[in-house]
Amino acid sequence: MGFVSRALSERKLPKIWYRAKVIALQKLEKDLNLPASYRLISLLSVCYKLLERLILNRISPIVEEVLAVEQAGFRPGRSCCDQVSALTTFIENGYQRNFKTGAVFLDLSAAYDTVWHTGLLVKLSRSQPIWVVNEVEILLRGRQFRVHMGSHESSWRHQINGLPQRSVLAPIIIIIIIIMGLQSVSASEDVIGDLLIH
């Protein structure tokens, strides 16, 4: 724990922790020549994942304070079943009173891959304590990846946008981005810029 505390206070982690090995696996019966025919699996440093888990445990109580009670995804003791039940009840109650109910379902495809780091940190700084922003920033900066496909591998590339795949912090960060984006919509701000997704 002493090492982790010192690394966080000095805002410096070992470089190897920032590297991801990305394995490209072909999807069944797909054209080998198309990039969309592969599923990418990132292998992160075990030490990095442990640090993420520690940070998640530290920031969860603070993040819980800004989450709406209706938010069920990626929260302990809640699930999508809760949302389905709540929606069904809402529709049934409206039907009993002769109301019409509409719903909008939003699929943020590639949301994890397109998060703008600088915008995320600016938004976090407006709603979270500075130590939360610093810890998220430590985990995002300087990330690198190399793609492995069969016996071939790419050179190391810098990850300027996006969240590390299989990151335990990524879901809660996406939830925060969505909440801040929705708050901005209600405040009549620029929706696209506030969702931080390019």
C-alpha positions as CSV (number, residue, x, y, z in Angstrom):
1,M,0.0,0.0,0.0
2,G,2.9,2.3,0.7
3,F,4.1,2.1,-2.9
4,V,0.6,2.9,-4.3
5,S,0.1,5.8,-1.9
6,R,3.5,7.2,-2.9
7,A,2.8,6.7,-6.6
8,L,-0.5,8.5,-6.3
9,S,0.9,11.4,-4.3
10,E,3.8,11.8,-6.7
11,R,1.5,11.3,-9.6
12,K,3.9,8.8,-11.2
13,L,3.3,5.1,-12.1
14,P,5.7,2.6,-13.7
15,K,5.5,2.9,-17.5
16,I,4.8,-0.8,-17.9
17,W,1.5,-0.2,-16.0
18,Y,0.3,2.0,-18.9
19,R,0.8,-0.5,-21.6
20,A,-1.9,-2.8,-23.0
21,K,-1.5,-5.9,-25.1
22,V,-4.4,-5.9,-27.6
23,I,-5.3,-9.3,-29.1
24,A,-7.3,-9.2,-32.3
25,L,-9.6,-12.2,-32.5
26,Q,-11.5,-13.0,-35.7
27,K,-15.3,-13.1,-35.3
28,L,-16.9,-16.2,-36.7
29,E,-17.6,-16.3,-40.4
30,K,-16.4,-12.8,-41.0
31,D,-14.2,-11.3,-43.8
32,L,-10.6,-11.3,-42.7
33,N,-9.8,-8.2,-44.7
34,L,-12.3,-6.0,-42.7
35,P,-11.2,-4.4,-39.4
36,A,-14.8,-4.8,-38.1
37,S,-14.4,-8.6,-38.4
38,Y,-12.2,-8.7,-35.3
39,R,-12.9,-8.4,-31.6
40,L,-10.2,-6.6,-29.7
41,I,-9.3,-7.9,-26.3
42,S,-7.0,-5.7,-24.1
43,L,-4.7,-7.3,-21.6
44,L,-3.8,-4.8,-18.9
45,S,-1.2,-4.9,-16.2
46,V,-2.4,-6.8,-13.1
47,C,-0.9,-4.0,-11.0
48,Y,-2.7,-1.4,-13.0
49,K,-6.0,-3.2,-12.6
50,L,-5.4,-3.5,-8.9
51,L,-4.7,0.2,-8.6
52,E,-7.9,0.9,-10.6
53,R,-9.9,-1.2,-8.1
54,L,-8.4,0.7,-5.2
55,I,-9.3,4.0,-6.8
56,L,-12.8,2.8,-7.6
57,N,-13.3,1.9,-4.0
58,R,-12.1,5.4,-3.0
59,I,-14.2,7.4,-5.4
60,S,-17.4,5.3,-5.4
61,P,-18.9,7.0,-2.3
62,I,-18.3,10.4,-3.8
63,V,-19.7,9.4,-7.2
64,E,-22.7,7.8,-5.6
65,E,-23.8,11.2,-4.3
66,V,-24.2,12.6,-7.8
67,L,-25.9,9.5,-9.4
68,A,-29.7,9.5,-9.8
69,V,-31.6,6.8,-7.9
70,E,-32.8,5.6,-11.4
71,Q,-29.3,4.8,-12.4
72,A,-29.0,1.0,-12.1
73,G,-26.2,0.0,-14.4
74,F,-22.8,-0.8,-12.9
75,R,-24.0,-0.2,-9.4
76,P,-23.9,-2.7,-6.5
77,G,-27.3,-4.2,-5.7
78,R,-29.0,-2.9,-8.9
79,S,-29.4,-4.2,-12.4
80,C,-31.1,-3.6,-15.7
81,C,-34.0,-5.7,-14.4
82,D,-34.7,-2.9,-12.0
83,Q,-35.0,-0.5,-15.0
84,V,-37.3,-2.9,-16.9
85,S,-39.5,-3.3,-13.9
86,A,-39.7,0.5,-13.3
87,L,-40.5,1.2,-17.0
88,T,-43.1,-1.5,-17.1
89,T,-44.8,-0.1,-14.0
90,F,-44.6,3.4,-15.4
91,I,-46.3,2.3,-18.6
92,E,-49.0,0.3,-16.8
93,N,-49.8,3.2,-14.5
94,G,-50.1,5.6,-17.5
95,Y,-52.3,3.1,-19.3
96,Q,-54.6,2.9,-16.3
97,R,-55.0,6.7,-16.5
98,N,-55.3,6.8,-20.3
99,F,-51.9,8.4,-20.8
100,K,-49.6,7.6,-23.8
101,T,-46.0,6.7,-22.9
102,G,-43.0,7.2,-25.2
103,A,-39.5,6.0,-24.6
104,V,-36.1,6.7,-26.1
105,F,-33.4,4.1,-26.0
106,L,-29.8,5.4,-26.6
107,D,-27.0,3.1,-27.7
108,L,-23.7,4.8,-27.3
109,S,-21.7,2.5,-29.6
110,A,-17.9,2.9,-29.2
111,A,-18.5,5.2,-26.2
112,Y,-15.5,3.8,-24.3
113,D,-13.2,4.2,-27.3
114,T,-14.0,7.9,-28.0
115,V,-13.9,9.6,-24.6
116,W,-11.9,12.8,-24.9
117,H,-9.5,12.8,-21.9
118,T,-9.0,16.6,-21.6
119,G,-12.7,17.3,-21.8
120,L,-13.4,14.5,-19.2
121,L,-10.9,16.0,-16.8
122,V,-12.3,19.5,-17.2
123,K,-15.9,18.2,-16.6
124,L,-14.8,16.1,-13.6
125,S,-13.0,19.2,-12.1
126,R,-16.4,21.0,-12.1
127,S,-18.2,18.3,-10.1
128,Q,-15.6,16.2,-8.2
129,P,-12.9,16.9,-5.6
130,I,-9.5,17.6,-7.1
131,W,-8.0,14.3,-5.7
132,V,-10.6,12.4,-7.8
133,V,-9.7,14.3,-10.9
134,N,-6.0,13.7,-10.2
135,E,-6.4,10.0,-9.7
136,V,-8.4,9.6,-12.9
137,E,-5.9,11.7,-14.8
138,I,-3.0,9.5,-13.5
139,L,-4.7,6.4,-14.9
140,L,-5.4,8.0,-18.4
141,R,-2.2,9.8,-19.3
142,G,0.6,8.1,-21.2
143,R,-1.4,5.0,-22.1
144,Q,0.1,2.9,-24.9
145,F,-1.1,-0.2,-26.7
146,R,0.3,-2.8,-29.2
147,V,-2.0,-4.9,-31.3
148,H,-1.2,-8.6,-31.7
149,M,-2.7,-10.6,-34.6
150,G,-1.5,-14.1,-35.0
151,S,2.2,-14.0,-35.2
152,H,2.3,-10.3,-36.1
153,E,2.4,-7.3,-33.8
154,S,2.2,-3.5,-34.3
155,S,4.6,-1.0,-32.8
156,W,3.5,0.7,-29.6
157,R,0.9,3.4,-30.1
158,H,-0.2,6.2,-27.8
159,Q,-3.9,6.2,-26.7
160,I,-5.0,9.8,-26.8
161,N,-8.7,9.2,-26.5
162,G,-10.8,6.5,-25.0
163,L,-10.8,4.5,-21.8
164,P,-8.8,1.3,-21.3
165,Q,-10.8,-1.7,-22.4
166,R,-11.8,-4.0,-19.5
167,S,-11.1,-1.1,-17.1
168,V,-13.1,-1.4,-13.8
169,L,-13.3,2.4,-13.8
170,A,-14.6,2.9,-17.3
171,P,-18.3,2.1,-16.6
172,I,-18.5,4.7,-13.8
173,I,-16.7,7.3,-15.9
174,I,-19.1,6.7,-18.8
175,I,-22.0,7.1,-16.3
176,I,-20.5,10.4,-15.0
177,I,-20.1,11.7,-18.6
178,I,-23.7,10.9,-19.4
179,I,-25.0,12.5,-16.2
180,M,-23.0,15.6,-16.9
181,G,-24.2,15.7,-20.5
182,L,-27.8,15.4,-19.4
183,Q,-27.3,18.2,-16.8
184,S,-25.9,20.3,-19.6
185,V,-28.9,19.6,-21.8
186,S,-31.2,20.8,-19.1
187,A,-29.0,23.9,-18.8
188,S,-29.2,24.4,-22.6
189,E,-25.5,23.9,-23.2
190,D,-23.9,22.3,-26.2
191,V,-25.0,18.6,-26.0
192,I,-22.3,17.1,-28.2
193,G,-19.4,18.8,-26.5
194,D,-20.7,17.9,-23.1
195,L,-21.0,14.3,-23.8
196,L,-17.3,14.3,-24.5
197,I,-17.6,11.8,-27.2
198,H,-16.0,12.6,-30.6
